[in-house]
Amino acid sequence: LLDKDGKEIYNVIYTIEEDGFRISEKKEKNFNIFLYGCSFAFGEGLNDNETIASYLSLNHNYYVKNLGMHGYGMHQALFNIQNGFTSTDGLNILLTMPFHAMRSSCKPSYSAGTPKYEKKKQLAKYTGVCSGHSMISKILSYSKIYVSLKKIYSKFDTMDDEDIDLYLAILRTIILETKNRNSKLIIAYINQKFETQNWNNEKLVNYIKKLETEFIDVTLGRDLNSIMKEYYIHELDRHPSSIANQKRAKLLANIISKYK
């Protein structure tokens, strides 16, 4: 990856296994720990041995299946769990943050074709896939005027209460699905500033802490936008650095030890 002046930001190789997910260090045929998340879990801009899953294996001897993927949210985590990519008599780890709520609600353009869920009472029900965007809207998206007006008059680019409510319904459903397989769940949370009519980061954290699961803050700072430079790759690409992943793996290993 290069910046606008042609200077290298990172140069890495991703090894993808036959199942479509990134390779994990010291893998075993059968995993009993599964890590779900977005590019933060995948290890964007890092080599295979620098992901959270790999550090849990290399530094702490826990064999972890990395199910992180670019652009993913907790709706993909739930979909994978419901389709058998999950632990039985083991442990699931969700690496998550507030902006995953936007993805669960099919708001980003890249959500087209991904699993769609709706809130049914307190749980999430699979209803198909997120719809795509029309060719006209794709063409207009190149217009700065159109994009500016869209942000002013549309809720599409902003988070709202319904997004958070669905996100929480998905978390509650993941908890239930994990319990049904006699496994434990850890929610590894990264703080991020946001505010809707009824929700903000502090309220969301307090709510998640009351759920029947293990919660751990792995932000490595006050919030995602204020972490130290050593914890992200580059000023132009603020994905986690290998140092950040080592520290987050250590925090998770301390929690995992309670169940192993």
C-alpha positions as CSV (number, residue, x, y, z in Angstrom):
1,L,0.0,0.0,0.0
2,L,1.4,3.4,-1.1
3,D,0.5,7.0,-0.1
4,K,-0.3,9.7,-2.6
5,D,3.4,10.4,-3.0
6,G,4.3,6.8,-3.7
7,K,5.8,6.1,-0.4
8,E,5.2,2.7,1.1
9,I,2.8,2.4,4.0
10,Y,3.0,-1.4,4.2
11,N,4.0,-4.4,2.1
12,V,2.7,-7.7,3.4
13,I,1.4,-11.1,2.3
14,Y,-2.0,-12.5,3.4
15,T,-2.3,-16.3,3.4
16,I,-5.9,-17.5,3.0
17,E,-6.9,-21.0,3.7
18,E,-9.3,-23.2,1.7
19,D,-12.2,-22.1,3.9
20,G,-11.7,-18.5,2.8
21,F,-10.3,-17.3,6.2
22,R,-6.9,-16.1,7.1
23,I,-4.3,-18.7,8.3
24,S,-3.6,-18.9,12.0
25,E,-0.2,-19.7,13.5
26,K,0.3,-23.2,15.0
27,K,-3.1,-24.3,13.7
28,E,-4.7,-27.5,14.7
29,K,-7.2,-29.6,12.7
30,N,-9.9,-28.7,15.3
31,F,-10.1,-25.3,16.9
32,N,-11.8,-24.7,20.2
33,I,-11.3,-20.9,20.2
34,F,-12.8,-18.7,17.4
35,L,-12.1,-15.0,16.9
36,Y,-14.7,-12.9,15.0
37,G,-14.3,-9.3,13.8
38,C,-13.5,-6.9,11.0
39,S,-10.2,-6.0,9.5
40,F,-8.9,-5.3,13.0
41,A,-9.2,-9.1,13.7
42,F,-8.1,-10.0,10.2
43,G,-4.9,-8.1,10.6
44,E,-5.0,-5.5,7.8
45,G,-1.5,-4.3,6.8
46,L,0.2,-7.0,8.9
47,N,1.8,-10.4,8.1
48,D,0.3,-13.7,9.1
49,N,2.2,-13.9,12.3
50,E,1.2,-10.4,13.5
51,T,-2.5,-10.9,14.0
52,I,-4.3,-11.2,17.4
53,A,-5.1,-14.9,16.6
54,S,-1.4,-15.6,15.8
55,Y,-0.1,-13.9,18.9
56,L,-2.5,-15.9,21.0
57,S,-0.9,-19.0,19.5
58,L,2.7,-17.9,19.4
59,N,2.9,-16.1,22.8
60,H,0.2,-17.9,24.8
61,N,-0.2,-21.3,23.2
62,Y,-3.9,-20.9,22.5
63,Y,-4.9,-22.2,19.1
64,V,-7.3,-19.6,17.6
65,K,-9.3,-19.7,14.3
66,N,-9.2,-16.2,12.8
67,L,-12.6,-15.4,11.3
68,G,-12.0,-11.7,10.9
69,M,-12.6,-10.1,7.5
70,H,-12.4,-6.7,5.9
71,G,-15.7,-4.8,6.3
72,Y,-17.3,-7.4,8.6
73,G,-19.5,-6.7,11.6
74,M,-21.3,-8.7,14.2
75,H,-24.0,-9.8,11.7
76,Q,-21.3,-11.8,9.8
77,A,-20.1,-13.2,13.1
78,L,-23.7,-14.4,13.9
79,F,-24.2,-15.8,10.4
80,N,-20.9,-17.8,10.7
81,I,-21.9,-19.1,14.1
82,Q,-25.3,-20.1,12.9
83,N,-23.7,-21.9,10.0
84,G,-21.2,-24.0,12.0
85,F,-18.1,-21.8,11.9
86,T,-18.0,-21.7,15.7
87,S,-16.8,-23.5,18.8
88,T,-18.4,-26.4,20.6
89,D,-17.4,-26.9,24.2
90,G,-15.0,-24.0,23.6
91,L,-14.7,-20.3,23.4
92,N,-15.9,-17.5,21.0
93,I,-14.3,-14.1,21.0
94,L,-16.0,-11.0,19.5
95,L,-13.7,-8.1,18.6
96,T,-16.1,-5.3,18.2
97,M,-16.7,-1.5,18.3
98,P,-19.7,0.8,17.8
99,F,-19.3,1.4,14.1
100,H,-20.2,-2.3,13.6
101,A,-23.8,-1.2,14.2
102,M,-23.8,0.7,10.9
103,R,-22.7,-2.4,9.1
104,S,-25.4,-4.6,10.8
105,S,-28.0,-2.2,9.4
106,C,-26.8,-2.5,5.8
107,K,-25.9,1.2,5.6
108,P,-22.4,1.1,4.0
109,S,-22.4,0.5,0.3
110,Y,-20.1,-2.5,0.7
111,S,-22.8,-4.2,2.8
112,A,-24.7,-5.2,-0.3
113,G,-25.0,-9.0,-0.4
114,T,-24.0,-9.5,3.2
115,P,-26.4,-11.2,5.8
116,K,-29.3,-9.1,6.8
117,Y,-30.9,-9.4,10.2
118,E,-33.9,-7.7,11.8
119,K,-34.7,-7.3,15.5
120,K,-37.5,-9.7,16.6
121,K,-38.3,-8.9,20.3
122,Q,-34.9,-9.1,22.0
123,L,-33.1,-11.3,19.4
124,A,-32.0,-11.0,15.7
125,K,-33.6,-13.0,12.9
126,Y,-32.0,-13.7,9.6
127,T,-34.1,-12.2,6.7
128,G,-31.9,-12.5,3.7
129,V,-29.2,-10.3,2.4
130,C,-28.6,-6.5,2.3
131,S,-29.8,-5.0,-0.9
132,G,-27.4,-3.3,-3.4
133,H,-27.4,0.3,-4.5
134,S,-28.8,1.3,-7.9
135,M,-26.5,2.2,-10.8
136,I,-27.7,5.8,-10.6
137,S,-26.8,6.2,-6.9
138,K,-23.4,4.7,-7.6
139,I,-22.7,7.3,-10.4
140,L,-24.0,10.1,-8.2
141,S,-21.7,9.0,-5.3
142,Y,-18.8,10.5,-7.3
143,S,-20.5,13.9,-7.0
144,K,-19.3,15.9,-4.0
145,I,-22.5,17.9,-4.1
146,Y,-24.6,14.8,-4.0
147,V,-22.6,13.3,-1.1
148,S,-22.9,16.5,0.9
149,L,-26.6,16.8,0.4
150,K,-27.0,13.1,1.2
151,K,-25.3,13.6,4.6
152,I,-27.6,16.5,5.4
153,Y,-30.9,15.0,4.4
154,S,-30.4,11.2,4.8
155,K,-29.8,9.0,7.8
156,F,-27.9,6.6,5.6
157,D,-24.5,7.9,6.6
158,T,-25.3,8.4,10.3
159,M,-25.8,6.0,13.2
160,D,-29.2,6.0,15.0
161,D,-30.9,4.3,17.8
162,E,-32.3,1.5,15.6
163,D,-28.8,0.6,14.5
164,I,-27.7,0.2,18.1
165,D,-30.8,-1.7,19.0
166,L,-30.2,-4.2,16.2
167,Y,-26.5,-4.5,17.1
168,L,-27.5,-5.4,20.7
169,A,-30.1,-7.9,19.4
170,I,-27.3,-9.5,17.4
171,L,-25.0,-9.7,20.4
172,R,-27.8,-11.2,22.5
173,T,-28.4,-13.8,19.8
174,I,-24.7,-14.7,19.6
175,I,-24.7,-15.2,23.4
176,L,-27.6,-17.6,23.1
177,E,-26.1,-19.5,20.1
178,T,-22.8,-19.8,22.0
179,K,-24.5,-21.1,25.1
180,N,-26.4,-23.6,23.0
181,R,-23.1,-25.1,21.9
182,N,-21.8,-25.3,25.5
183,S,-19.2,-22.6,24.8
184,K,-18.2,-19.4,26.5
185,L,-18.2,-15.9,24.9
186,I,-15.8,-13.0,25.4
187,I,-16.7,-9.5,24.1
188,A,-13.5,-7.7,23.4
189,Y,-14.6,-4.1,23.0
190,I,-12.9,-1.0,21.5
191,N,-14.2,2.4,22.6
192,Q,-15.3,4.8,19.9
193,K,-17.0,8.2,20.3
194,F,-20.5,8.3,18.9
195,E,-23.9,9.7,20.0
196,T,-27.5,9.0,18.9
197,Q,-30.6,10.2,20.5
198,N,-30.5,7.6,23.3
199,W,-27.1,6.0,23.1
200,N,-23.4,6.9,23.4
201,N,-20.3,4.9,24.0
202,E,-20.5,5.0,27.8
203,K,-24.2,3.9,27.8
204,L,-23.4,1.1,25.3
205,V,-20.5,-0.2,27.3
206,N,-22.6,-0.2,30.5
207,Y,-25.4,-2.1,28.8
208,I,-23.0,-4.8,27.3
209,K,-21.4,-5.3,30.7
210,K,-24.8,-6.4,32.0
211,L,-25.2,-9.1,29.4
212,E,-24.5,-12.7,30.4
213,T,-21.0,-12.8,29.0
214,E,-17.4,-11.8,29.6
215,F,-16.5,-8.2,28.8
216,I,-13.0,-6.8,28.3
217,D,-11.9,-3.3,27.2
218,V,-9.1,-3.7,24.6
219,T,-9.0,-0.1,23.4
220,L,-5.5,0.6,24.7
221,G,-6.5,4.1,25.3
222,R,-9.5,6.4,26.0
223,D,-11.0,5.7,22.6
224,L,-10.1,4.6,19.1
225,N,-9.2,8.1,17.9
226,S,-6.9,9.0,20.8
227,I,-4.6,5.9,21.0
228,M,-0.9,6.3,20.8
229,K,0.9,6.2,17.4
230,E,2.6,2.9,18.2
231,Y,-0.8,1.2,18.2
232,Y,-1.6,1.9,14.6
233,I,0.2,1.2,11.3
234,H,0.4,4.7,9.8
235,E,-1.2,8.1,10.1
236,L,-2.9,7.4,6.8
237,D,-4.0,3.9,7.9
238,R,-5.0,3.6,11.5
239,H,-5.5,-0.2,11.5
240,P,-3.9,-1.8,14.6
241,S,-0.1,-2.3,14.6
242,S,1.6,-5.5,15.5
243,I,2.4,-4.0,18.9
244,A,-1.3,-3.3,19.5
245,N,-2.2,-6.9,18.5
246,Q,0.4,-8.2,20.9
247,K,-1.1,-6.2,23.8
248,R,-4.6,-7.1,22.9
249,A,-3.7,-10.8,22.7
250,K,-2.1,-10.6,26.2
251,L,-5.3,-9.0,27.6
252,L,-7.4,-11.7,26.0
253,A,-5.0,-14.5,27.2
254,N,-5.6,-13.4,30.8
255,I,-9.3,-13.8,30.3
256,I,-9.0,-17.1,28.4
257,S,-7.0,-18.6,31.2
258,K,-10.1,-18.5,33.4
259,Y,-11.8,-21.0,31.1
260,K,-8.9,-23.3,30.1
